[in-house]
Amino acid sequence: MKIIVKTHNVKLTKSLKEYATKKMEKLTKFFDNIQDVVVELHMEDTAAINQRQLALVTVHASGTVIRAEETSQDLYASIDLVFDNLGR
């Protein structure tokens, strides 16, 4: 499984990349035959403080594309929320 982490208006730190990668590796318990996972992390320019940090994940598994996105005040929390969303 290949995991790609991209950012927009966010500095990709080593700890942020490792956190996203480690979290997305756990998707194997929900999906079979995952080819790749693309994690996009964005800083949105919006007035709502709790919706500025966006995590968008695209999973390519067994010929299926699954996308989920979540926002929060913190990128780590957004990653957790999007992972929970994919698990459902």
N, C-alpha and C positions, 0 to 999 in steps of 0.2 A: 504494500500500500504506500503510495506516495502522498505526502502532505506538503502543501504549498501554502505559505503564509505571506500575504500581501498587505500593504498599508497605504493609506491615503491621508495626508495631513497628520500623520502620527509617526513618531520615531520608533522604529522597530528595535527594541532592546533585546538582548540575549535572553533575559528572563521571560519577557513577554512571548517571544517565539517558542521557547522551551515549554512554557505553560500551555500555549495553544496546541502545540504538537502532542504533548503528553495527554491532554484532554481528548483530542481527536483520535488518538490511538485506541481509546476505549470504545470507539464506535463499532469495533469488530464484534462486540457482543450483541449488537442490534442488527447488523447487516452482514450478509455473506458476500464474499468475492468483491471487496471494495478495490476499485482500480486507483482512484485518487480522491483526495479531499482538498478543496481550496478554501482557505480561511481568509476573508477580507476584513480588515480592521479599519474603521473610518472615524474621523472626528467630524461630526456634523456641525454646521453653523446654524444653530437654532436657538430660540429664546428659552425653550424648555430645558432646564439644566439636567434633568433626569433622563433626557433622550439624546444626549450629545455623543455618547460613545456607542458606536454601532459595530456589531459583529455579524457578518454574513458568511454562511457556510454552504458550499455546494459539494454534494457527495455523488460520485459516479460509482454505482454498484450494480452488478448483474444486469447491465443494459438499462438501468433506471437512473434518473437524475432527481435528487432530492435537495431542496433548498430551504433554508431557514434563516431568519434574521431576528435579532433582538437588540434593544437599546437599553442603556442604563447610564449611571453617573461614572462608572468605572469600566475599563476594558476587560479586566479580569472577571467582573460580574457579568458582563455581556457575553463573554465566552462560556461561562457556566450556564447562563440562561439559554443560549442557543444550543448547547449540548443537551440540556434537559428537553428542549423542544424537539430535537431530532430523535431523542429516545422515545418520545411519545408516538 
